[in-house]
């Protein structure tokens, strides 16, 4: 295993802003189930097909699955972000480009946390709304929007890492 430079990445104002948004997303992710749990029926939507329609149900306790997974991912990605020298990069990491690559990599992880947490919050909100008969599905655009957002984030990251002028 090659040794990569271990450079400390100073957080910018945007980094702090993204961290706050991610943390607020975690709070929202837990707030919906806490507030609505007593009103939920015994069976709530558990899974959706590609069109956003409910295709299976579970007990109302399953409303905690996404918040718990979201919290684990949030904590795991936050810890991982402290060690950008272990990330995979599309170019060789050198002493000259390490700070730039690590900065791009850590910003990407922060944005990824926001995308995942807000997506989970949306899914939990829609699950609650469906269970309470306020709507019938999560919408057919959810999956394309989520996947397109991830692809764009990854594409921009790769472009910024491979473009030496950034």
LUMLUMNU-457015 format. One record per residue (C-alpha): residue number from 0; residue in one letter; x, z, y. Coordinates in nm, 4 decimals. Layout:
<r num="NUM" residuo="A" X="X" Z="Z" Y="Y"/>
...
//
This chain:
<r num="0" residuo="X" X="0.0000" Z="0.0000" Y="0.0000"/>
<r num="1" residuo="X" X="0.1393" Z="-0.0979" Y="0.3360"/>
<r num="2" residuo="X" X="0.1648" Z="0.1594" Y="0.6078"/>
<r num="3" residuo="X" X="-0.0406" Z="0.0830" Y="0.9159"/>
<r num="4" residuo="X" X="0.0191" Z="0.2307" Y="1.2594"/>
<r num="5" residuo="X" X="-0.1850" Z="0.5440" Y="1.3216"/>
<r num="6" residuo="X" X="-0.2822" Z="0.5098" Y="1.6846"/>
<r num="7" residuo="X" X="-0.5232" Z="0.7471" Y="1.8579"/>
<r num="8" residuo="X" X="-0.8146" Z="0.5560" Y="2.0109"/>
<r num="9" residuo="X" X="-0.9443" Z="0.7034" Y="2.3334"/>
<r num="10" residuo="X" X="-1.3213" Z="0.6879" Y="2.3666"/>
<r num="11" residuo="X" X="-1.4657" Z="0.4962" Y="2.6604"/>
<r num="12" residuo="X" X="-1.7869" Z="0.5773" Y="2.8453"/>
<r num="13" residuo="X" X="-1.9631" Z="0.3170" Y="2.6307"/>
<r num="14" residuo="X" X="-1.8342" Z="0.4876" Y="2.3155"/>
<r num="15" residuo="X" X="-1.9810" Z="0.8193" Y="2.4309"/>
<r num="16" residuo="X" X="-2.3057" Z="0.6410" Y="2.5231"/>
<r num="17" residuo="X" X="-2.3249" Z="0.4835" Y="2.1754"/>
<r num="18" residuo="X" X="-2.2591" Z="0.8217" Y="2.0130"/>
<r num="19" residuo="X" X="-2.5404" Z="0.9786" Y="2.2163"/>
<r num="20" residuo="X" X="-2.7800" Z="0.6967" Y="2.1203"/>
<r num="21" residuo="X" X="-2.6877" Z="0.7420" Y="1.7524"/>
<r num="22" residuo="X" X="-2.7390" Z="1.1186" Y="1.7711"/>
<r num="23" residuo="X" X="-3.0751" Z="1.0737" Y="1.9455"/>
<r num="24" residuo="X" X="-3.1671" Z="0.8300" Y="1.6694"/>
<r num="25" residuo="X" X="-3.0972" Z="1.1019" Y="1.4115"/>
<r num="26" residuo="X" X="-3.3188" Z="1.3430" Y="1.6039"/>
<r num="27" residuo="X" X="-3.5996" Z="1.0858" Y="1.6161"/>
<r num="28" residuo="X" X="-3.5498" Z="1.0084" Y="1.2466"/>
<r num="29" residuo="X" X="-3.6243" Z="1.3729" Y="1.1645"/>
<r num="30" residuo="X" X="-3.8815" Z="1.4310" Y="1.4406"/>
<r num="31" residuo="X" X="-4.1412" Z="1.1842" Y="1.3063"/>
<r num="32" residuo="X" X="-4.1702" Z="1.3432" Y="0.9598"/>
<r num="33" residuo="X" X="-4.1591" Z="1.6960" Y="1.1011"/>
<r num="34" residuo="X" X="-4.4422" Z="1.6211" Y="1.3438"/>
<r num="35" residuo="X" X="-4.6648" Z="1.4191" Y="1.1082"/>
<r num="36" residuo="X" X="-4.5919" Z="1.5750" Y="0.7674"/>
<r num="37" residuo="X" X="-4.9009" Z="1.7973" Y="0.7610"/>
<r num="38" residuo="X" X="-5.1254" Z="1.4961" Y="0.8355"/>
<r num="39" residuo="X" X="-4.9825" Z="1.2695" Y="0.5642"/>
<r num="40" residuo="X" X="-5.1884" Z="1.1966" Y="0.2522"/>
<r num="41" residuo="X" X="-5.0545" Z="1.2843" Y="-0.0933"/>
<r num="42" residuo="X" X="-4.9349" Z="0.9251" Y="-0.1487"/>
<r num="43" residuo="X" X="-4.7419" Z="0.7286" Y="0.1145"/>
<r num="44" residuo="X" X="-4.5696" Z="0.3881" Y="0.1113"/>
<r num="45" residuo="X" X="-4.2348" Z="0.3961" Y="-0.0666"/>
<r num="46" residuo="X" X="-4.1230" Z="0.0342" Y="-0.0706"/>
<r num="47" residuo="X" X="-4.1942" Z="-0.2925" Y="0.1095"/>
<r num="48" residuo="X" X="-4.1588" Z="-0.6552" Y="0.0004"/>
<r num="49" residuo="X" X="-3.9782" Z="-0.9218" Y="0.2059"/>
<r num="50" residuo="X" X="-4.2965" Z="-0.9843" Y="0.4070"/>
<r num="51" residuo="X" X="-4.3120" Z="-0.6182" Y="0.5098"/>
<r num="52" residuo="X" X="-4.6114" Z="-0.5401" Y="0.2886"/>
<r num="53" residuo="X" X="-4.6338" Z="-0.2164" Y="0.0888"/>
<r num="54" residuo="X" X="-4.5599" Z="-0.2781" Y="-0.2789"/>
<r num="55" residuo="X" X="-4.5271" Z="0.0782" Y="-0.4114"/>
<r num="56" residuo="X" X="-4.6204" Z="0.4358" Y="-0.3240"/>
<r num="57" residuo="X" X="-4.4690" Z="0.7815" Y="-0.3726"/>
<r num="58" residuo="X" X="-4.5514" Z="1.1416" Y="-0.2905"/>
<r num="59" residuo="X" X="-4.5516" Z="1.2415" Y="0.0743"/>
<r num="60" residuo="X" X="-4.2286" Z="1.4352" Y="0.0211"/>
<r num="61" residuo="X" X="-4.0527" Z="1.0993" Y="-0.0026"/>
<r num="62" residuo="X" X="-4.0865" Z="1.0737" Y="0.3766"/>
<r num="63" residuo="X" X="-3.7610" Z="1.2762" Y="0.3875"/>
<r num="64" residuo="X" X="-3.5561" Z="1.0186" Y="0.1936"/>
<r num="65" residuo="X" X="-3.4637" Z="0.7989" Y="0.4929"/>
<r num="66" residuo="X" X="-3.3811" Z="1.0902" Y="0.7257"/>
<r num="67" residuo="X" X="-3.1540" Z="1.2459" Y="0.4628"/>
<r num="68" residuo="X" X="-2.9836" Z="0.9171" Y="0.3749"/>
<r num="69" residuo="X" X="-2.9576" Z="0.8371" Y="0.7465"/>
<r num="70" residuo="X" X="-2.7930" Z="1.1722" Y="0.8189"/>
<r num="71" residuo="X" X="-2.5473" Z="1.1276" Y="0.5310"/>
<r num="72" residuo="X" X="-2.4592" Z="0.7764" Y="0.6538"/>
<r num="73" residuo="X" X="-2.4292" Z="0.8986" Y="1.0129"/>
<r num="74" residuo="X" X="-2.1920" Z="1.1796" Y="0.9160"/>
<r num="75" residuo="X" X="-1.9959" Z="0.9584" Y="0.6749"/>
<r num="76" residuo="X" X="-1.9514" Z="0.6773" Y="0.9279"/>
<r num="77" residuo="X" X="-1.8582" Z="0.9301" Y="1.1984"/>
<r num="78" residuo="X" X="-1.5857" Z="1.0724" Y="0.9738"/>
<r num="79" residuo="X" X="-1.4684" Z="0.7266" Y="0.8685"/>
<r num="80" residuo="X" X="-1.4423" Z="0.6270" Y="1.2348"/>
<r num="81" residuo="X" X="-1.1670" Z="0.8874" Y="1.2802"/>
<r num="82" residuo="X" X="-0.9451" Z="0.6821" Y="1.0448"/>
<r num="83" residuo="X" X="-0.9528" Z="0.3204" Y="1.1674"/>
<r num="84" residuo="X" X="-0.6217" Z="0.2486" Y="0.9935"/>
<r num="85" residuo="X" X="-0.8081" Z="0.2454" Y="0.6582"/>
<r num="86" residuo="X" X="-1.0593" Z="-0.0242" Y="0.7652"/>
<r num="87" residuo="X" X="-1.0332" Z="-0.3804" Y="0.6360"/>
<r num="88" residuo="X" X="-0.9289" Z="-0.6264" Y="0.9054"/>
<r num="89" residuo="X" X="-0.9388" Z="-1.0084" Y="0.9057"/>
<r num="90" residuo="X" X="-0.5828" Z="-1.0210" Y="1.0442"/>
<r num="91" residuo="X" X="-0.2641" Z="-0.8323" Y="0.9694"/>
<r num="92" residuo="X" X="-0.2407" Z="-0.5010" Y="1.1553"/>
<r num="93" residuo="X" X="0.0889" Z="-0.4617" Y="1.3423"/>
<r num="94" residuo="X" X="0.2253" Z="-0.2199" Y="1.5989"/>
<r num="95" residuo="X" X="0.1379" Z="-0.4774" Y="1.8667"/>
<r num="96" residuo="X" X="-0.2281" Z="-0.5309" Y="1.7746"/>
<r num="97" residuo="X" X="-0.3230" Z="-0.1994" Y="1.6103"/>
<r num="98" residuo="X" X="-0.4787" Z="-0.0401" Y="1.9185"/>
<r num="99" residuo="X" X="-0.6877" Z="-0.3496" Y="1.9948"/>
<r num="100" residuo="X" X="-0.8057" Z="-0.3887" Y="1.6345"/>
<r num="101" residuo="X" X="-0.8780" Z="-0.0172" Y="1.5918"/>
<r num="102" residuo="X" X="-1.0741" Z="-0.0114" Y="1.9175"/>
<r num="103" residuo="X" X="-1.2873" Z="-0.3071" Y="1.8057"/>
<r num="104" residuo="X" X="-1.3302" Z="-0.1560" Y="1.4592"/>
<r num="105" residuo="X" X="-1.4425" Z="0.1851" Y="1.5840"/>
<r num="106" residuo="X" X="-1.6851" Z="0.0309" Y="1.8352"/>
<r num="107" residuo="X" X="-1.8335" Z="-0.1763" Y="1.5532"/>
<r num="108" residuo="X" X="-1.8856" Z="0.1344" Y="1.3383"/>
<r num="109" residuo="X" X="-2.0591" Z="0.3071" Y="1.6327"/>
<r num="110" residuo="X" X="-2.2920" Z="0.0093" Y="1.6786"/>
<r num="111" residuo="X" X="-2.3513" Z="-0.0094" Y="1.3037"/>
<r num="112" residuo="X" X="-2.4568" Z="0.3563" Y="1.3048"/>
<r num="113" residuo="X" X="-2.7087" Z="0.2819" Y="1.5807"/>
<r num="114" residuo="X" X="-2.8492" Z="-0.0226" Y="1.3998"/>
<r num="115" residuo="X" X="-2.8883" Z="0.1682" Y="1.0724"/>
<r num="116" residuo="X" X="-3.0324" Z="0.4870" Y="1.2242"/>
<r num="117" residuo="X" X="-3.2792" Z="0.3092" Y="1.4529"/>
<r num="118" residuo="X" X="-3.3801" Z="0.0830" Y="1.1647"/>
<r num="119" residuo="X" X="-3.4449" Z="0.3874" Y="0.9468"/>
<r num="120" residuo="X" X="-3.6402" Z="0.5517" Y="1.2302"/>
<r num="121" residuo="X" X="-3.8530" Z="0.2382" Y="1.2666"/>
<r num="122" residuo="X" X="-3.9190" Z="0.2271" Y="0.8909"/>
<r num="123" residuo="X" X="-4.0156" Z="0.5946" Y="0.8829"/>
<r num="124" residuo="X" X="-4.2437" Z="0.5509" Y="1.1835"/>
<r num="125" residuo="X" X="-4.4144" Z="0.2507" Y="1.0219"/>
<r num="126" residuo="X" X="-4.4440" Z="0.4348" Y="0.6886"/>
<r num="127" residuo="X" X="-4.6203" Z="0.7195" Y="0.8661"/>
<r num="128" residuo="X" X="-4.8446" Z="0.4776" Y="1.0592"/>
<r num="129" residuo="X" X="-4.9416" Z="0.2975" Y="0.7381"/>
<r num="130" residuo="X" X="-5.0076" Z="0.6271" Y="0.5564"/>
<r num="131" residuo="X" X="-5.2330" Z="0.7337" Y="0.8450"/>
<r num="132" residuo="X" X="-5.4162" Z="0.3964" Y="0.8371"/>
<r num="133" residuo="X" X="-5.2970" Z="0.2952" Y="1.1836"/>
<r num="134" residuo="X" X="-5.1423" Z="-0.0301" Y="1.0563"/>
<r num="135" residuo="X" X="-5.1140" Z="-0.2152" Y="0.7266"/>
<r num="136" residuo="X" X="-4.7493" Z="-0.3264" Y="0.7065"/>
<r num="137" residuo="X" X="-4.4097" Z="-0.3057" Y="0.8781"/>
<r num="138" residuo="X" X="-4.4282" Z="-0.6661" Y="0.9939"/>
<r num="139" residuo="X" X="-4.2758" Z="-0.9806" Y="0.8523"/>
<r num="140" residuo="X" X="-4.0070" Z="-0.9943" Y="1.1234"/>
<r num="141" residuo="X" X="-3.8449" Z="-0.6608" Y="1.0384"/>
<r num="142" residuo="X" X="-3.6111" Z="-0.7887" Y="0.7667"/>
<r num="143" residuo="X" X="-3.5020" Z="-1.1087" Y="0.9486"/>
<r num="144" residuo="X" X="-3.4339" Z="-0.9130" Y="1.2695"/>
<r num="145" residuo="X" X="-3.2398" Z="-0.6414" Y="1.0863"/>
<r num="146" residuo="X" X="-3.0294" Z="-0.8907" Y="0.8877"/>
<r num="147" residuo="X" X="-2.9687" Z="-1.1148" Y="1.1893"/>
<r num="148" residuo="X" X="-2.8540" Z="-0.8136" Y="1.3910"/>
<r num="149" residuo="X" X="-2.6047" Z="-0.7174" Y="1.1184"/>
<r num="150" residuo="X" X="-2.4749" Z="-1.0742" Y="1.0841"/>
<r num="151" residuo="X" X="-2.4302" Z="-1.1091" Y="1.4612"/>
<r num="152" residuo="X" X="-2.2515" Z="-0.7722" Y="1.4817"/>
<r num="153" residuo="X" X="-2.0151" Z="-0.8702" Y="1.1999"/>
<r num="154" residuo="X" X="-1.9609" Z="-1.2184" Y="1.3452"/>
<r num="155" residuo="X" X="-1.8765" Z="-1.0873" Y="1.6922"/>
<r num="156" residuo="X" X="-1.6426" Z="-0.8307" Y="1.5400"/>
<r num="157" residuo="X" X="-1.4557" Z="-1.0898" Y="1.3349"/>
<r num="158" residuo="X" X="-1.4350" Z="-1.3244" Y="1.6320"/>
<r num="159" residuo="X" X="-1.2999" Z="-1.0500" Y="1.8598"/>
<r num="160" residuo="X" X="-1.0454" Z="-0.9404" Y="1.5991"/>
<r num="161" residuo="X" X="-0.9174" Z="-1.2918" Y="1.5296"/>
<r num="162" residuo="X" X="-0.9167" Z="-1.4095" Y="1.8925"/>
<r num="163" residuo="X" X="-0.5815" Z="-1.2959" Y="2.0345"/>
<r num="164" residuo="X" X="-0.6983" Z="-1.3332" Y="2.3957"/>
<r num="165" residuo="X" X="-0.9280" Z="-1.0256" Y="2.3754"/>
//
